[in-house]
Amino acid sequence: MSDLFAPHVPKDVEARRPLADRLRPKTLAEVTGQEHLTGEDGVLARMIASGSLGSMIFWGPPGTGKTTVARLLSGEAGLAFEQISAIFSGVADLKKVFEAARMRRMDGRQTLLFVDEIHRFNRAQQDSFLPVMEDGTVILVGATTENPSFELNAALLSRARVLTFKAHDEESLATLLKRAEEVEGKPLPLDADARASLIRMADGDGRAVLTLAEEVWRAAREGEVFNTEGLTRIVQRRAPVYDKGQDGHYNLISALHKSVRGSDPDAALYYLCRMFDAGEDPLYLGRRLVRMAVEDIGLADPQALVICNAAKDAYDYLGSPEGELALAQACVYLATAPKSNGVYMAYKAAMRAAKENGSLLPPKHILNAPTKLMKAEGYNEGYRYDHDEPDAFSGQDYFPEKMGRKTFYDPPERGFEREIRKRLDWWAKLRRERGG
């Protein structure tokens, strides 16, 4: 039996609601793509079965159902639901919400407070949640697209469980499209390849795939079916989910760096192009490639740094879009070059030694003696000019006397560093023979 007191919504008004809104799940079991949380054996299902909910942080990309799950969670647990956005709310708004929650608690009803974009609150605002979480006034459910470890207070995180929402996979997005067709009562006018392309365009975002589907239905004439080219023309192309100042940026640059280090030119090119496509500053990527050249290739291939700097200069000279090819060439060169972090590790070890022994005087025999007093003090006494020695090598010790000889640089037997290794071993032998 229908609810006689429910507000009547005319059919034409209902049809004008966005498809993503009309397809919102009515129960947790209907939520798609987050079965690890909402499925029969999922974390949230177990919480509801236990009759006890704690505060939580929902972390995941846009369009994965964080808001919907929070609302359904409150309904299935019998809690009052309050929703605010950190973008539009301030301290005064929080006080009103907390006060309303206290009043409900006096009547025996607890409040689930859903805070969208919770990472937008500053540290002081985040701290304001702590007392009402501790005394049970609210069960906090915060939603964020950013890594909570970096964006949320440690005190807040210690009182809330972080639950990770996953981007929709292709199967999950395909399920959403089937539901949309059932609601609309007609098939999506796309051939098989175009349908697959639309799913890829959504980039794991459930809301996006439904919005794109709506655009297709609006554009299609009677009996018209679009191929991939027609789909692209209609929807143009959805911008990749990527924010140059946030997690997406750091995740992709990390993936690029590790692909280069792992000698995988195909993966490295893929991530480089994803960042180009997302509007990343090519000169930023040029700087990162230079860093990879000195950190991960080093002297195993001394040309790597030269080529990266040349690629940066080429981009400066050519601009976009031709200049990106020079950076792509440098990227492939780095990925296919022999790898060594020998100089990088030597630098770090030498820096630690410098901090620990920074006040020690170099040995006097390698100090210049421009005055008689300095000569009398033994400065430059006993110094041997290497070019005049056999093999152009004196074997003298150049470390401070109180420090003793140290070894920081240990080149591997790879690339050009094989030759360096031979030289160092030869000099070490001469040093032992000559007592240096």
RAHU-V947501 format. One record per backbone hydrogen bond with DSSP energy under -0.5 kcal/mol. CO is the residue of the C=O (numbers start at 0). NH is the residue of the N-H. E is the energy in kcal/mol with one decimal. If there is no record, write none. Layout:
BEGIN
CO:NH:E
CO:NH:E
END
This chain:
BEGIN
1:3:-0.6
2:5:-1.1
7:9:-0.6
9:13:-2.4
10:14:-2.4
11:15:-1.0
12:16:-0.7
13:16:-1.1
17:20:-0.7
17:21:-2.1
18:22:-1.8
20:23:-1.3
26:29:-1.2
27:30:-1.3
33:36:-2.4
33:37:-2.8
34:38:-1.7
35:42:-1.3
36:43:-1.6
36:44:-1.2
38:41:-2.2
41:45:-2.1
42:46:-1.9
43:47:-2.4
44:48:-2.1
45:49:-1.8
46:50:-0.8
46:51:-1.4
47:50:-0.9
54:160:-2.3
55:141:-2.4
56:58:-0.7
56:162:-3.1
57:59:-0.5
57:143:-2.6
58:164:-3.3
60:63:-0.7
62:205:-2.3
64:68:-2.7
65:69:-1.9
66:70:-2.1
67:71:-2.5
68:72:-2.6
69:73:-1.9
70:74:-1.7
71:75:-2.7
72:76:-1.6
73:77:-0.6
73:78:-3.1
74:77:-0.7
79:81:-0.5
79:111:-3.6
81:113:-3.5
83:115:-2.6
84:87:-0.6
84:88:-1.3
89:93:-2.0
90:94:-2.3
91:95:-1.8
92:96:-2.1
93:97:-2.8
94:98:-2.4
95:99:-2.3
96:100:-2.2
97:101:-2.1
98:102:-2.1
99:103:-2.0
100:104:-2.1
101:105:-1.8
102:106:-1.0
103:106:-0.6
103:108:-2.6
104:107:-1.6
109:79:-2.4
110:112:-0.7
110:138:-2.7
111:81:-2.5
111:113:-0.7
112:114:-0.6
112:140:-2.8
113:83:-2.5
113:115:-0.6
114:117:-0.7
114:142:-2.7
115:85:-2.7
116:119:-2.6
117:120:-1.6
121:125:-2.4
122:126:-2.1
123:127:-1.1
125:128:-1.4
126:129:-1.2
127:131:-0.5
128:132:-1.8
129:133:-2.5
130:134:-2.3
131:136:-0.9
131:137:-1.9
132:135:-0.6
136:110:-0.8
137:139:-0.7
138:112:-2.1
139:55:-3.0
140:114:-2.3
141:57:-3.9
142:117:-2.0
143:59:-2.0
146:149:-1.5
146:150:-1.8
147:151:-2.2
152:156:-2.4
153:157:-2.1
154:158:-0.5
155:158:-1.2
156:159:-1.1
160:56:-2.7
160:162:-0.6
162:58:-2.8
162:164:-0.5
168:172:-2.3
169:173:-2.3
170:174:-1.8
171:175:-1.8
172:176:-2.0
173:177:-1.9
174:178:-2.1
175:179:-2.2
176:180:-2.2
177:181:-1.8
178:182:-2.3
179:183:-2.7
180:184:-1.6
180:185:-1.2
187:189:-2.7
188:225:-2.7
190:194:-2.6
191:195:-2.0
192:196:-2.0
193:197:-2.5
194:198:-1.9
195:199:-1.9
196:200:-2.5
197:201:-1.5
198:202:-0.5
198:203:-0.5
199:202:-1.2
201:204:-1.5
203:167:-2.5
203:205:-0.7
204:208:-2.0
205:209:-1.5
206:210:-2.0
207:211:-2.8
208:212:-1.8
209:213:-2.1
210:214:-1.9
211:215:-1.9
212:216:-2.4
213:217:-2.4
214:218:-1.7
215:219:-1.8
220:223:-2.3
225:190:-2.4
226:230:-2.5
227:231:-2.4
228:232:-1.9
229:233:-1.8
230:234:-2.7
231:235:-1.2
234:236:-1.7
239:241:-1.1
242:245:-2.2
242:248:-1.1
245:248:-0.9
245:249:-1.5
246:250:-3.1
247:251:-2.0
248:252:-2.2
249:253:-1.9
250:254:-2.1
251:255:-2.6
252:256:-2.4
253:257:-2.5
254:258:-1.9
255:259:-2.1
256:260:-2.6
257:261:-2.0
258:263:-2.4
259:262:-1.9
262:264:-0.6
263:267:-2.3
264:268:-2.3
265:269:-2.0
266:270:-2.3
267:271:-2.3
268:272:-2.7
269:273:-2.1
270:274:-1.9
271:275:-2.2
272:276:-2.9
273:277:-1.5
274:279:-2.6
275:278:-1.7
280:283:-0.9
280:284:-1.6
281:285:-2.3
282:286:-2.2
283:287:-2.1
284:288:-2.2
285:289:-1.9
286:290:-2.0
287:291:-2.3
288:292:-2.2
289:293:-1.7
290:294:-2.3
291:295:-2.7
291:296:-0.8
292:296:-0.7
292:297:-2.9
295:339:-2.1
296:299:-2.1
297:300:-1.0
298:301:-0.5
299:415:-3.0
300:303:-2.3
301:305:-0.8
302:306:-2.9
303:307:-2.2
304:308:-2.3
305:309:-2.2
306:310:-2.4
307:311:-2.2
308:312:-2.3
309:313:-2.5
310:314:-2.3
311:315:-2.2
312:316:-2.0
313:317:-3.0
314:318:-3.0
318:322:-3.2
320:323:-0.6
321:324:-1.3
321:325:-0.6
322:325:-0.7
322:326:-1.2
323:327:-2.4
324:328:-2.4
325:329:-2.1
326:330:-2.4
327:331:-2.4
328:332:-2.3
329:333:-2.5
330:334:-2.2
331:335:-1.9
332:336:-0.8
333:336:-0.8
340:344:-3.0
341:345:-2.2
342:346:-2.9
343:347:-1.9
344:348:-2.4
345:349:-2.8
346:350:-2.3
347:351:-2.0
348:352:-2.1
349:353:-2.5
350:354:-2.1
351:355:-1.9
352:356:-2.3
356:359:-1.2
362:365:-1.7
363:366:-1.9
363:379:-3.0
370:374:-1.8
371:375:-2.7
372:376:-1.5
373:378:-2.4
374:377:-1.6
377:380:-1.5
379:382:-1.4
383:385:-0.7
384:387:-1.9
385:388:-1.6
388:391:-2.3
389:392:-1.3
399:402:-1.3
399:403:-1.8
407:409:-0.6
411:413:-1.7
413:416:-1.3
414:417:-1.7
415:418:-1.1
415:419:-1.3
416:420:-2.7
417:421:-1.9
418:422:-2.1
419:423:-2.8
420:424:-2.4
421:425:-2.2
422:426:-2.9
423:427:-2.3
424:428:-1.8
425:429:-2.3
426:430:-2.6
427:431:-2.1
428:432:-2.2
429:433:-2.3
430:434:-0.5
430:435:-2.2
431:434:-0.7
END
